[in-house]
């Protein structure tokens, strides 16, 4: 059996690296919101419309009294993907449409399939409603992503596709697909409006730019297990440059020594010493080297650990 995990990881990495670099999905959301503002102003007056949109946009992005919701959309455009439901939806649909993977962590293939079904459905509803507000909806990144995601979904579910679906999934120009379908032995069975999924898949698999779906092979078990690891008594401890941490086994002559030279303090209780370190701008403590010499070390990061796990360091 082929191991798809490496390819899935590579696709996810490429998606994170390239997303938003060439296609600006946020432009569609901004344009639609501006249109909503115009409609609201006509219906209820400009002042009331701005107040309502300030609250609406302000629920997700930072709106200042001076700039209002319009400036917030422009200045925090990058935050649309992480801070708004529509942005997050389009972000995830892009990963599915272009890379055939699912970003949501799921326990089973069935759960992942349900996530996709809901995302594709919501995407189509968004396009239907927002598309009416865009000047050139069919030329927008929003249209491409949602329509391509739906085309992939049909292919994955074994539903009939159209010629336009093949254009999106193959990465070929519309005229190229049209010409190939007109060939006698094209390998595409059907009409421009109805192409069986198995025929479409056979043809697409031969196209260089086609990316097959791998979401059925994804396995999030280990990641979910790590996220759900129960921490009975969490502590936040400073981490040294060598990745070691401050722990209960660092007593020197019965005391923990923390702080910079000239302002060092000693504590007999570990929790008190840890609180002192947490209050420092740069946590500093003494620890022994391999040769037993006690030297100062500065923390460069913090780590969340279980107290029991931390005590095992001293065992």
ChimeraX attribute file (.defattr): number of C-alpha atoms within 10 A of each C-alpha:
attribute: neighborCount
match mode: 1-to-1
recipient: residues
	/A:1	3
	/A:2	5
	/A:3	8
	/A:4	13
	/A:5	13
	/A:6	9
	/A:7	11
	/A:8	21
	/A:9	13
	/A:10	11
	/A:11	19
	/A:12	17
	/A:13	11
	/A:14	13
	/A:15	18
	/A:16	12
	/A:17	10
	/A:18	10
	/A:19	14
	/A:20	15
	/A:21	7
	/A:22	8
	/A:23	13
	/A:24	15
	/A:25	24
	/A:26	23
	/A:27	17
	/A:28	22
	/A:29	21
	/A:30	17
	/A:31	16
	/A:32	19
	/A:33	21
	/A:34	17
	/A:35	16
	/A:36	16
	/A:37	21
	/A:38	15
	/A:39	14
	/A:40	18
	/A:41	15
	/A:42	11
	/A:43	11
	/A:44	10
	/A:45	13
	/A:46	15
	/A:47	11
	/A:48	14
	/A:49	19
	/A:50	18
	/A:51	12
	/A:52	15
	/A:53	21
	/A:54	21
	/A:55	15
	/A:56	14
	/A:57	18
	/A:58	16
	/A:59	12
	/A:60	15
	/A:61	20
	/A:62	17
	/A:63	22
	/A:64	12
	/A:65	8
	/A:66	7
	/A:67	12
	/A:68	18
	/A:69	26
	/A:70	17
	/A:71	14
	/A:72	19
	/A:73	25
	/A:74	13
	/A:75	14
	/A:76	13
	/A:77	19
	/A:78	15
	/A:79	17
	/A:80	22
	/A:81	18
	/A:82	13
	/A:83	15
	/A:84	15
	/A:85	12
	/A:86	16
	/A:87	19
	/A:88	15
	/A:89	18
	/A:90	25
	/A:91	22
	/A:92	18
	/A:93	26
	/A:94	26
	/A:95	21
	/A:96	27
	/A:97	26
	/A:98	20
	/A:99	20
	/A:100	22
	/A:101	26
	/A:102	24
	/A:103	18
	/A:104	12
	/A:105	15
	/A:106	19
	/A:107	16
	/A:108	14
	/A:109	15
	/A:110	11
	/A:111	13
	/A:112	19
	/A:113	18
	/A:114	13
	/A:115	17
	/A:116	23
	/A:117	14
	/A:118	11
	/A:119	20
	/A:120	26
	/A:121	15
	/A:122	16
	/A:123	23
	/A:124	20
	/A:125	13
	/A:126	17
	/A:127	22
	/A:128	13
	/A:129	12
	/A:130	20
	/A:131	19
	/A:132	12
	/A:133	18
	/A:134	19
	/A:135	12
	/A:136	11
	/A:137	17
	/A:138	13
	/A:139	10
	/A:140	17
	/A:141	19
	/A:142	26
	/A:143	22
	/A:144	18
	/A:145	25
	/A:146	26
	/A:147	23
	/A:148	24
	/A:149	29
	/A:150	24
	/A:151	24
	/A:152	26
	/A:153	21
	/A:154	17
	/A:155	23
	/A:156	18
	/A:157	11
	/A:158	14
	/A:159	15
	/A:160	18
	/A:161	26
	/A:162	18
	/A:163	20
	/A:164	18
	/A:165	23
	/A:166	26
	/A:167	19
	/A:168	21
	/A:169	25
	/A:170	20
	/A:171	15
	/A:172	16
	/A:173	12
	/A:174	15
	/A:175	10
	/A:176	11
	/A:177	18
	/A:178	16
	/A:179	10
	/A:180	13
	/A:181	18
	/A:182	12
	/A:183	10
	/A:184	8
	/A:185	9
	/A:186	12
	/A:187	14
	/A:188	23
	/A:189	16
	/A:190	16
	/A:191	13
	/A:192	16
	/A:193	11
	/A:194	13
	/A:195	20
	/A:196	18
	/A:197	20
	/A:198	17
	/A:199	16
	/A:200	23
	/A:201	20
	/A:202	12
	/A:203	17
	/A:204	21
	/A:205	13
	/A:206	10
	/A:207	13
	/A:208	10
	/A:209	12
	/A:210	19
	/A:211	18
	/A:212	17
	/A:213	19
	/A:214	17
	/A:215	20
	/A:216	15
	/A:217	14
	/A:218	20
	/A:219	17
	/A:220	15
	/A:221	12
	/A:222	10
	/A:223	12
	/A:224	13
	/A:225	11
	/A:226	9
	/A:227	8
	/A:228	9
	/A:229	8
	/A:230	10
	/A:231	13
	/A:232	10
	/A:233	11
	/A:234	15
	/A:235	17
	/A:236	17
	/A:237	22
	/A:238	24
	/A:239	18
	/A:240	18
	/A:241	11
	/A:242	9
	/A:243	11
	/A:244	12
	/A:245	20
	/A:246	26
	/A:247	21
	/A:248	19
	/A:249	15
	/A:250	19
	/A:251	18
	/A:252	14
	/A:253	8
	/A:254	11
	/A:255	15
	/A:256	25
	/A:257	22
	/A:258	24
	/A:259	21
	/A:260	17
	/A:261	10
	/A:262	6
	/A:263	7
	/A:264	13
	/A:265	15
	/A:266	15
	/A:267	16
	/A:268	14
	/A:269	13
	/A:270	17
	/A:271	13
	/A:272	13
	/A:273	21
	/A:274	22
	/A:275	12
	/A:276	16
	/A:277	20
	/A:278	16
	/A:279	9
	/A:280	12
	/A:281	8
	/A:282	15
	/A:283	24
	/A:284	24
	/A:285	26
	/A:286	21
	/A:287	22
	/A:288	14
	/A:289	10
	/A:290	7
	/A:291	6
	/A:292	8
	/A:293	10
	/A:294	15
	/A:295	10
	/A:296	16
	/A:297	20
	/A:298	17
	/A:299	21
	/A:300	14
	/A:301	15
	/A:302	16
	/A:303	13
	/A:304	13
	/A:305	15
	/A:306	16
	/A:307	16
	/A:308	13
	/A:309	13
	/A:310	19
	/A:311	12
	/A:312	12
	/A:313	13
	/A:314	10
	/A:315	7
